[in-house]
Amino acid sequence: MTERSLYDLLLYVFLASAFLTFPVLFFVTVPYGRHGRAGAWGPTINATLGWVLMEAPSPLVFFACWWVSPHRGAWPATVFCALWMCHYIHRAFVFPFRRRPGERGMPLLIAGMSLLFNFVNAWLNGRGLFYFSAPLGDAWLLDPRFVAGVALFLGGFALNLHADRVLAMLRKPGDTGYHIPQGGLYRYVSSPNYLGEILEWSGFALATWSLPALAFAVWTAANLVPRARSNHAWYRATFPDYPPLRRALVPFVW
Ligand SMILES: NC(=O)c1ccc[n+]([C@@H]2O[C@H](COP(=O)([O-])OP(=O)(O)OC[C@H]3O[C@@H](n4cnc5c(N)ncnc54)[C@H](OP(=O)(O)O)[C@@H]3O)[C@@H](O)[C@H]2O)c1
């Protein structure tokens, strides 16, 4: 089997599995964080270590794909690499240490599945963008898809960072409990961090105009839309004074 045929096969399996996973996650809430349950999904590891281990393949594999790429000198490829690295250096090496941990560890199975997911996703996107597709010339920097996609990515990134920061600040050192987040987009929705993440990868798909990036955007929504619904239901069940007009994910809509 050539690398190209493996790439094609994995890409279609990856995309199809996102569509299959989406409805399943409305019935199965993955047991980490507030949805963790003692003994569910087997032994656990320290959640900070779990975040670093499972996210680290994303920047490492993607950067390696860019580094060995024949398109490395082109500006669009450099911008795509910079966007990805901004998100994933933060996610793998900053976010795990900024979050204030709760009481629960992370199931080893979830860390392992996420590590595999991130490895495959970074390889598909890195090889897809920087090797298997025709290089995008510098004129792409003025294409409306690139401009709108980068703007969407950056807006989503800012929202995701801010929303995760608000959550981290809810816990004083040593506190492992849950509180009602306030301010920013929390005025309107329960999971603005997920909304930001979905906007980011939708923007990346638009800016790159590539199938692996679209598959990743679909996966992100498939993961986070059902979880936003579970988070919202959990807030309502946990806090009787939870703001009644706050929606799950999309302001004023849902
Ligand atoms: N691209 C993808 O498919 C994908 C998938 C999953 C996550 N992510 C991203 O990864 C980040 C973290 O995801 P997550 O699912 O762990 O988010 P989350 O459930 O919102 O939790 C984020 C952090 O805030 C804490 N926290 C949440 N709600 C809190 C509250 N009401 N009071 C006090 N602390 C609270 C959590 O503590 P506990 O851990 O103790 O609950 C955790 O440390 C997000 O930015 C998300 O967008 C991306």
Ligand as a Chemical Component Dictionary entry (heavy atoms), coordinates in Angstrom:
data_LIG
# 
_chem_comp.id                   LIG 
_chem_comp.type                 NON-POLYMER 
_chem_comp.pdbx_formal_charge   0 
_chem_comp.three_letter_code    LIG 
# 
loop_
_chem_comp_atom.comp_id 
_chem_comp_atom.atom_id 
_chem_comp_atom.alt_atom_id 
_chem_comp_atom.type_symbol 
_chem_comp_atom.charge 
_chem_comp_atom.model_Cartn_x 
_chem_comp_atom.model_Cartn_y 
_chem_comp_atom.model_Cartn_z 
_chem_comp_atom.pdbx_ordinal 
LIG N1  N1  N 0  -11.600 19.929 18.889 1  
LIG C1  C1  C 0  -12.264 19.076 19.669 2  
LIG O1  O1  O 0  -12.885 18.153 19.178 3  
LIG C2  C2  C 0  -12.262 19.261 21.173 4  
LIG C3  C3  C 0  -12.745 18.225 21.988 5  
LIG C4  C4  C 0  -12.760 18.414 23.362 6  
LIG C5  C5  C 0  -12.304 19.595 23.914 7  
LIG N2  N2  N 1  -11.821 20.574 23.119 8  
LIG C6  C6  C 0  -11.383 21.848 23.714 9  
LIG O2  O2  O 0  -10.627 21.610 24.892 10 
LIG C7  C7  C 0  -10.944 22.571 25.901 11 
LIG C8  C8  C 0  -11.396 21.875 27.171 12 
LIG O3  O3  O 0  -12.504 21.060 26.887 13 
LIG P1  P1  P 0  -13.417 20.479 28.076 14 
LIG O4  O4  O 0  -14.415 19.582 27.443 15 
LIG O5  O5  O -1 -12.540 19.961 29.206 16 
LIG O6  O6  O 0  -14.113 21.842 28.566 17 
LIG P2  P2  P 0  -14.962 22.168 29.880 18 
LIG O7  O7  O 0  -15.780 21.003 30.288 19 
LIG O8  O8  O 0  -15.629 23.463 29.630 20 
LIG O9  O9  O 0  -13.825 22.338 31.042 21 
LIG C9  C9  C 0  -12.708 23.148 30.853 22 
LIG C10 C10 C 0  -12.022 23.348 32.208 23 
LIG O10 O10 O 0  -12.797 24.206 33.047 24 
LIG C11 C11 C 0  -13.243 23.530 34.227 25 
LIG N3  N3  N 0  -14.654 23.902 34.399 26 
LIG C12 C12 C 0  -15.650 23.704 33.498 27 
LIG N4  N4  N 0  -16.814 24.222 33.943 28 
LIG C13 C13 C 0  -16.541 24.738 35.159 29 
LIG C14 C14 C 0  -17.338 25.407 36.149 30 
LIG N5  N5  N 0  -18.645 25.638 35.926 31 
LIG N6  N6  N 0  -16.767 25.786 37.318 32 
LIG C15 C15 C 0  -15.433 25.553 37.527 33 
LIG N7  N7  N 0  -14.619 24.953 36.629 34 
LIG C16 C16 C 0  -15.166 24.545 35.457 35 
LIG C17 C17 C 0  -13.062 22.051 33.955 36 
LIG O11 O11 O 0  -12.834 21.350 35.172 37 
LIG P3  P3  P 0  -13.119 19.754 35.283 38 
LIG O12 O12 O 0  -12.113 19.102 34.360 39 
LIG O13 O13 O 0  -12.904 19.473 36.710 40 
LIG O14 O14 O 0  -14.548 19.534 34.817 41 
LIG C18 C18 C 0  -11.838 22.079 33.030 42 
LIG O15 O15 O 0  -10.671 22.194 33.788 43 
LIG C19 C19 C 0  -12.012 23.493 25.292 44 
LIG O16 O16 O 0  -11.398 24.660 24.826 45 
LIG C20 C20 C 0  -12.583 22.687 24.144 46 
LIG O17 O17 O 0  -13.044 23.532 23.113 47 
LIG C21 C21 C 0  -11.778 20.427 21.757 48 
# 
loop_
_chem_comp_bond.comp_id 
_chem_comp_bond.atom_id_1 
_chem_comp_bond.atom_id_2 
_chem_comp_bond.value_order 
_chem_comp_bond.pdbx_ordinal 
LIG N1  C1  SING 1  
LIG C1  O1  DOUB 2  
LIG C1  C2  SING 3  
LIG C2  C3  SING 4  
LIG C2  C21 DOUB 5  
LIG C3  C4  DOUB 6  
LIG C4  C5  SING 7  
LIG C5  N2  DOUB 8  
LIG N2  C6  SING 9  
LIG N2  C21 SING 10 
LIG C6  O2  SING 11 
LIG C6  C20 SING 12 
LIG O2  C7  SING 13 
LIG C7  C8  SING 14 
LIG C7  C19 SING 15 
LIG C8  O3  SING 16 
LIG O3  P1  SING 17 
LIG P1  O4  DOUB 18 
LIG P1  O5  SING 19 
LIG P1  O6  SING 20 
LIG O6  P2  SING 21 
LIG P2  O7  DOUB 22 
LIG P2  O8  SING 23 
LIG P2  O9  SING 24 
LIG O9  C9  SING 25 
LIG C9  C10 SING 26 
LIG C10 O10 SING 27 
LIG C10 C18 SING 28 
LIG O10 C11 SING 29 
LIG C11 N3  SING 30 
LIG C11 C17 SING 31 
LIG N3  C12 SING 32 
LIG N3  C16 SING 33 
LIG C12 N4  DOUB 34 
LIG N4  C13 SING 35 
LIG C13 C14 SING 36 
LIG C13 C16 DOUB 37 
LIG C14 N5  SING 38 
LIG C14 N6  DOUB 39 
LIG N6  C15 SING 40 
LIG C15 N7  DOUB 41 
LIG N7  C16 SING 42 
LIG C17 O11 SING 43 
LIG C17 C18 SING 44 
LIG O11 P3  SING 45 
LIG P3  O12 DOUB 46 
LIG P3  O13 SING 47 
LIG P3  O14 SING 48 
LIG C18 O15 SING 49 
LIG C19 O16 SING 50 
LIG C19 C20 SING 51 
LIG C20 O17 SING 52 
# 
